[in-house]
Amino acid sequence: MALSPQITNLIIILGMMQVSKRVPFDDPFVLNVVRAIYLASNVLIAGLYFFTQLKINKKKGMTTPQLPTKPFQTIRY
């Protein structure tokens, strides 16, 4: 039985709230490490986005994604 995305997001948010209560953000070193991790994650996300966009533009991909009629059905191109 899989959890819905809403429940998964709620669990992640509540878990991170509990973790953030235990992290000593008063320490400047810890605060700067957390800022660096946040910055690195955003750079990684932007890099993946631009890499994917580059691959799509290189193939001149104008095809629209086809949604399967049945769940877990593979689409042959």
N, C-alpha and C positions, 0 to 999 in steps of 0.2 A: 504494500500500500504506500503510495507516494504522497508526500505532503504537497499542498498547493503552494504556489509561489508566494502568496500573501502570508501564509503561516511561516514559511521559511524565512522571509524577510523580517517578520516580527521576532522570530527566535534569534536571528542574527543581531537585530537592533537591541533587544533586551540583553543578550549576552555581551555585546560590546559596551553597553551602559554599565554592566557589572564590572567589566575589565577596567573601564575608565575610572571607576571609583577607586580602584586599587593602585593605579599608576600615579606616582608622585610628580604631578605637573609643576610643583613649586620649585623643583630642581631644574635650573636652566639647561643642564646637559640633557636630561630626559626630554624636556620640552623641545630642544633643538633636534634630537634624534627622531621624535615623533613628527616634527615638521619635515625633516628630510625624507622620512618614509612616505609621508603624504605627497610631497613633491615628486618623489621617484615613481609612485603609483600613477600620478597624473601624466607624467612624461611617458611612462610605459603605455598607458591607454591611448594617448595621442599618437604615439609611434605605431601602435597596432592599427589605429584608424587610418593613418596616412599610408601605411604599407598595404592595407586592404584596398584602399581607394586607388593606389598606384597600380596594383594588380588588375583591378577591374577596368581602369582606364587603358591599360596596356592591351587588354584583349578587346577593347571597345565593346564591353559587355552591355548590351541593351535588352537582354532577355529578362522577362519578368519571372520571378520565382513561381514555380507551380506548387500548389498545395495538394497533398495527397487527399483522396476522397475518404480513405479509411485510415485510422490511426496506425502508425508504425508500418505504413506501406512505403516501399522504396519506389522512387520515380526513375525511370530509365530515360536518359537524354539521347 
